């Protein structure tokens, strides 16, 4: 047994001989790639939305604190 990061108990033989199934049809492979590309794009968009919301919340926090300390609340 060799390895690191949690693989110490998996034999080298097992890893070398493990069969990873994949679709043989090029059409099916391309469909999977297209789906993964779409999911990746959607993930990036959601990440951008999340970051914008965080920035907006930070601005709101600063605004509320400013008003609170100036006696406007």
Backbone as JSON Lines, residues from 0, in Angstrom:
{"i":0,"aa":"X","n":[0.84,-1.19,0.0],"ca":[0.0,0.0,0.0],"c":[0.89,1.25,0.0]}
{"i":1,"aa":"X","n":[0.57,2.16,-0.87],"ca":[1.3,3.42,-0.91],"c":[0.3,4.54,-1.12]}
{"i":2,"aa":"X","n":[0.74,5.77,-0.91],"ca":[-0.13,6.91,-1.19],"c":[-0.17,7.88,-0.04]}
{"i":3,"aa":"X","n":[-0.98,8.9,-0.25],"ca":[-1.13,9.96,0.74],"c":[-2.54,10.51,0.65]}
{"i":4,"aa":"X","n":[-2.85,11.43,1.52],"ca":[-4.14,12.13,1.53],"c":[-5.3,11.14,1.57]}
{"i":5,"aa":"X","n":[-5.24,10.21,2.48],"ca":[-6.35,9.29,2.67],"c":[-6.36,8.08,1.75]}
{"i":6,"aa":"X","n":[-5.4,7.97,0.87],"ca":[-5.36,6.82,-0.04],"c":[-4.44,5.71,0.45]}
{"i":7,"aa":"X","n":[-3.97,5.83,1.66],"ca":[-3.01,4.85,2.17],"c":[-3.61,3.45,2.29]}
{"i":8,"aa":"X","n":[-4.91,3.34,2.35],"ca":[-5.52,2.03,2.53],"c":[-6.07,1.45,1.24]}
{"i":9,"aa":"X","n":[-5.85,2.14,0.15],"ca":[-6.27,1.63,-1.15],"c":[-5.03,1.1,-1.85]}
{"i":10,"aa":"X","n":[-5.12,-0.15,-2.27],"ca":[-3.92,-0.74,-2.87],"c":[-3.64,-0.14,-4.24]}
{"i":11,"aa":"X","n":[-2.38,-0.09,-4.57],"ca":[-1.94,0.43,-5.87],"c":[-2.56,-0.41,-6.99]}
{"i":12,"aa":"X","n":[-2.62,-1.7,-6.78],"ca":[-3.21,-2.62,-7.75],"c":[-4.67,-2.25,-8.05]}
{"i":13,"aa":"X","n":[-5.42,-1.95,-7.0],"ca":[-6.83,-1.59,-7.16],"c":[-6.97,-0.34,-8.04]}
{"i":14,"aa":"X","n":[-6.17,0.67,-7.74],"ca":[-6.24,1.93,-8.49],"c":[-5.85,1.7,-9.95]}
{"i":15,"aa":"X","n":[-4.79,0.95,-10.17],"ca":[-4.31,0.73,-11.54],"c":[-5.3,-0.08,-12.37]}
{"i":16,"aa":"X","n":[-6.05,-0.96,-11.73],"ca":[-6.95,-1.83,-12.48],"c":[-8.42,-1.41,-12.43]}
{"i":17,"aa":"X","n":[-8.71,-0.28,-11.79],"ca":[-10.09,0.17,-11.67],"c":[-10.6,0.62,-13.03]}
{"i":18,"aa":"X","n":[-11.75,0.13,-13.39],"ca":[-12.38,0.48,-14.67],"c":[-13.38,1.61,-14.43]}
{"i":19,"aa":"X","n":[-13.18,2.7,-15.11],"ca":[-14.08,3.83,-15.01],"c":[-15.0,3.83,-16.23]}
{"i":20,"aa":"X","n":[-16.28,3.53,-16.03],"ca":[-17.18,3.46,-17.18],"c":[-17.47,4.85,-17.74]}
{"i":21,"aa":"X","n":[-17.59,4.93,-19.04],"ca":[-17.97,6.16,-19.71],"c":[-18.75,5.79,-20.96]}
{"i":22,"aa":"X","n":[-19.61,6.69,-21.41],"ca":[-20.41,6.4,-22.6],"c":[-19.52,6.28,-23.84]}
{"i":23,"aa":"X","n":[-19.73,5.24,-24.61],"ca":[-18.94,5.03,-25.81],"c":[-19.46,5.87,-26.98]}
{"i":24,"aa":"X","n":[-20.72,6.23,-26.93],"ca":[-21.31,7.03,-27.99],"c":[-20.79,8.47,-27.92]}
{"i":25,"aa":"X","n":[-20.24,8.95,-29.03],"ca":[-19.73,10.32,-29.08],"c":[-20.86,11.31,-28.87]}
{"i":26,"aa":"X","n":[-22.04,11.0,-29.34],"ca":[-23.2,11.88,-29.16],"c":[-23.51,12.05,-27.68]}
{"i":27,"aa":"X","n":[-23.52,10.94,-26.96],"ca":[-23.8,10.99,-25.52],"c":[-22.69,11.73,-24.77]}
{"i":28,"aa":"X","n":[-21.44,11.51,-25.17],"ca":[-20.32,12.21,-24.54],"c":[-20.45,13.72,-24.75]}
{"i":29,"aa":"X","n":[-20.79,14.12,-25.97],"ca":[-20.95,15.54,-26.28],"c":[-22.11,16.15,-25.5]}
{"i":30,"aa":"X","n":[-23.18,15.39,-25.32],"ca":[-24.33,15.87,-24.55],"c":[-23.93,16.1,-23.09]}
{"i":31,"aa":"X","n":[-23.13,15.19,-22.55],"ca":[-22.67,15.33,-21.17],"c":[-21.77,16.56,-21.04]}
{"i":32,"aa":"X","n":[-20.87,16.74,-22.0],"ca":[-19.97,17.91,-21.98],"c":[-20.78,19.19,-22.06]}
{"i":33,"aa":"X","n":[-21.78,19.22,-22.93],"ca":[-22.63,20.41,-23.07],"c":[-23.34,20.72,-21.76]}
{"i":34,"aa":"X","n":[-23.85,19.69,-21.11],"ca":[-24.54,19.88,-19.83],"c":[-23.57,20.41,-18.77]}
{"i":35,"aa":"X","n":[-22.37,19.84,-18.72],"ca":[-21.38,20.3,-17.76],"c":[-20.96,21.75,-18.04]}
{"i":36,"aa":"X","n":[-20.83,22.1,-19.31],"ca":[-20.5,23.48,-19.67],"c":[-21.6,24.44,-19.22]}
{"i":37,"aa":"X","n":[-22.85,24.03,-19.43],"ca":[-23.99,24.87,-19.02],"c":[-24.01,25.04,-17.5]}
{"i":38,"aa":"X","n":[-23.75,23.95,-16.78],"ca":[-23.72,24.02,-15.32],"c":[-22.57,24.9,-14.84]}
{"i":39,"aa":"X","n":[-21.44,24.82,-15.51],"ca":[-20.3,25.66,-15.15],"c":[-20.64,27.13,-15.35]}
{"i":40,"aa":"X","n":[-21.26,27.46,-16.46],"ca":[-21.65,28.84,-16.74],"c":[-22.65,29.34,-15.7]}
{"i":41,"aa":"X","n":[-23.62,28.49,-15.37],"ca":[-24.63,28.86,-14.37],"c":[-23.97,29.08,-13.0]}
{"i":42,"aa":"X","n":[-23.01,28.24,-12.67],"ca":[-22.3,28.37,-11.4],"c":[-21.55,29.71,-11.34]}
{"i":43,"aa":"X","n":[-20.91,30.08,-12.44],"ca":[-20.2,31.37,-12.49],"c":[-21.17,32.53,-12.31]}
{"i":44,"aa":"X","n":[-22.33,32.45,-12.97],"ca":[-23.33,33.52,-12.83],"c":[-23.82,33.62,-11.4]}
{"i":45,"aa":"X","n":[-24.09,32.48,-10.78],"ca":[-24.54,32.49,-9.39],"c":[-23.47,33.04,-8.46]}
{"i":46,"aa":"X","n":[-22.21,32.72,-8.74],"ca":[-21.11,33.26,-7.94],"c":[-21.04,34.77,-8.05]}
{"i":47,"aa":"X","n":[-21.23,35.29,-9.26],"ca":[-21.22,36.74,-9.45],"c":[-22.38,37.41,-8.72]}
{"i":48,"aa":"X","n":[-23.55,36.81,-8.79],"ca":[-24.72,37.35,-8.08],"c":[-24.45,37.36,-6.58]}
{"i":49,"aa":"X","n":[-23.91,36.27,-6.07],"ca":[-23.59,36.16,-4.65],"c":[-22.62,37.26,-4.22]}
{"i":50,"aa":"X","n":[-21.57,37.46,-5.02],"ca":[-20.58,38.49,-4.68],"c":[-21.19,39.89,-4.72]}
{"i":51,"aa":"X","n":[-22.06,40.14,-5.68],"ca":[-22.73,41.45,-5.73],"c":[-23.61,41.66,-4.51]}
{"i":52,"aa":"X","n":[-24.32,40.62,-4.1],"ca":[-25.18,40.73,-2.92],"c":[-24.35,40.98,-1.66]}
{"i":53,"aa":"X","n":[-23.21,40.32,-1.55],"ca":[-22.33,40.56,-0.41],"c":[-21.86,42.01,-0.38]}
{"i":54,"aa":"X","n":[-21.49,42.52,-1.55],"ca":[-21.04,43.92,-1.63],"c":[-22.18,44.86,-1.25]}
{"i":55,"aa":"X","n":[-23.39,44.58,-1.74],"ca":[-24.55,45.42,-1.41],"c":[-24.85,45.38,0.09]}
{"i":56,"aa":"X","n":[-24.74,44.22,0.7],"ca":[-24.97,44.1,2.14],"c":[-23.92,44.89,2.93]}
{"i":57,"aa":"X","n":[-22.69,44.86,2.46],"ca":[-21.63,45.62,3.13],"c":[-21.92,47.12,3.05]}
{"i":58,"aa":"X","n":[-22.37,47.58,1.89],"ca":[-22.73,48.99,1.73],"c":[-23.91,49.37,2.63]}
{"i":59,"aa":"X","n":[-24.91,48.49,2.71],"ca":[-26.06,48.72,3.57],"c":[-25.63,48.81,5.03]}
{"i":60,"aa":"X","n":[-24.75,47.91,5.42],"ca":[-24.23,47.91,6.8],"c":[-23.53,49.23,7.12]}
{"i":61,"aa":"X","n":[-22.68,49.68,6.2],"ca":[-21.97,50.95,6.41],"c":[-22.96,52.11,6.51]}
{"i":62,"aa":"X","n":[-23.97,52.1,5.66],"ca":[-24.97,53.17,5.66],"c":[-25.74,53.2,6.97]}
{"i":63,"aa":"X","n":[-26.16,52.04,7.44],"ca":[-26.91,51.96,8.7],"c":[-26.05,52.41,9.87]}
{"i":64,"aa":"X","n":[-24.79,51.97,9.89],"ca":[-23.9,52.38,10.98],"c":[-23.66,53.88,10.96]}
{"i":65,"aa":"X","n":[-23.49,54.43,9.78],"ca":[-23.28,55.88,9.66],"c":[-24.48,56.64,10.21]}
{"i":66,"aa":"X","n":[-25.68,56.2,9.82],"ca":[-26.9,56.85,10.3],"c":[-27.06,56.68,11.8]}
{"i":67,"aa":"X","n":[-26.72,55.49,12.3],"ca":[-26.85,55.25,13.74],"c":[-25.92,56.13,14.54]}
{"i":68,"aa":"X","n":[-24.7,56.3,14.09],"ca":[-23.74,57.11,14.83],"c":[-23.96,58.61,14.66]}
{"i":69,"aa":"X","n":[-24.69,58.98,13.59],"ca":[-24.96,60.42,13.41],"c":[-26.32,60.8,14.01]}
{"i":70,"aa":"X","n":[-27.01,59.82,14.63],"ca":[-28.28,60.1,15.29],"c":[-29.47,60.15,14.36]}
{"i":71,"aa":"X","n":[-29.34,59.66,13.15],"ca":[-30.45,59.69,12.19],"c":[-31.44,58.54,12.4]}
{"i":72,"aa":"X","n":[-31.09,57.58,13.2],"ca":[-32.01,56.44,13.42],"c":[-32.81,56.61,14.69]}
